[in-house]
Amino acid sequence: MIGEPSEKKGVSRFLSFIFGELRRLVAVNLLFCACALPSAATFALGLFGIYSRVSLPLSIALAFPIGGAVAACYFCITMILRDEPGYVWHDFWRKFKENAKQAALPGILCTAFIYAQAYLWGPFLYGGSVMDAGWMIVGVVMLVVFGMVAPFVFLQIAYIELKTKKIIINSLLLAFAHAPRSFMGAIMGGAIWVAFFLLMPGSLVAVPVILLLGFSVSWLLDLMWIWPLVDRQFNINETLRERKR
């Protein structure tokens, strides 16, 4: 039944999702990678100094489908959390078409933030540069706050019909009113990426796994913490049940 809690909790619940819904998680991951590839590839060219004056601004412009893709991915993953069967290809593209316009600007801004973080941390992590302790703290705080707030934005875009300004205000309120859960979601969801970048270049051997499961598992870890908050706040499961009657 939709909305009925699983008897499993913690690690056992997470593993049951991974092994029970592996095909759907891989499909979600591949669909997102396909949407993000043009922007990410163009950014990589600029990062390595190849036509950087053109490729870096172009990578931001090419990020316009990323927001819609993230909202669609969140919808597909929360379907798994709600124990609702579905067809990823159909569900993803339906939600992408519904939300691409509204999610475009949040997606571009989030992508620009992530690219800016790559520029901030890259020389420190891989170039041997020394970063001021104050700037390091600011960078870490910015990443944590981003990880706490951004998922609420795309969850609401996927499920709630509100103006973008109201969604952003709601996201800030939800993230900080429920700071322990949103913080844990950010930490758990970001752990994969922190480990990947800190362990480079050795972690590059895991790139095939990242392309298959990295994003979807990261989002699953995050949404397991924050989805119940959004569901309770907006009565999403109850609304969906009523629509099915």
Secondary structure by P-SEA (a helix, b strand, c coil): ccccccccccaaaaaaaaaaaaaaaaaaaaaaaaaaaaaaaaaaaaaaccccccaaaaaaaaccaaaaaaaaaaaaaaaaaacccccaaaaaaaaaaaccccaaaaaaaaaaaaaaaaaaccccccccbbbbaaaaaaaaaaaaaaaacaaaaaaaaacccccaaaaaaaaaaaaaaaaaaaaaaaaaaaaaaaaaaaaccccccaaaaaaccaaaaaaaaaaaccaaaaaaacaaaaaaaaaac
